[in-house]
Amino acid sequence: MAPSPVVELNRAVAVSMADGPAAALELVDGLGGRLRDYYLLPSVRGDLLAKLGRAAEARAEFERAAGLTANERERDLLLARARECA
């Protein structure tokens, strides 16, 4: 598989499952600008933050992700996740 930011994001999700959300968050934060407009970056980041108990930050990330996706169902799911963090 060729290295890419999306592959690294998927790797971070796997790291979260194996080593916990804190380890994965470091990897996700390292992707920063390369996936700036890709809705799954803030979505994954929001999930990791929620698992770490950082609800306010997670909510902001889910809202950001919802604003980046054109898919209505995905947007609804992300906004529901944001509400759960309130």
Steps between C-alpha positions, in 0.01 A plus 500: 500500500634842409547743788252787509332719759180294474696179564657669804155601627385140470816389681417742783158335537671161528749640753206628705359150518835348593666766713223738600367837387788709638755323281275535197432868566873571469499341155184683391637833617808436289285486187369855551515699179528206263135404559372843601184480284434126538201453729624172642800666667291706745257209530774263615654771717158563660459132575842480662440813707163364615666177611750708696218686676573830325137566409516868404788440259330190361179692438686769305669236285173320422342833404797582279476160333128549440576828327749332267285215373250528218329177603181580691487173695862533601437860607201393711708229669784742573264761642341231719847408627560869574177520699603193703807695611296786646 
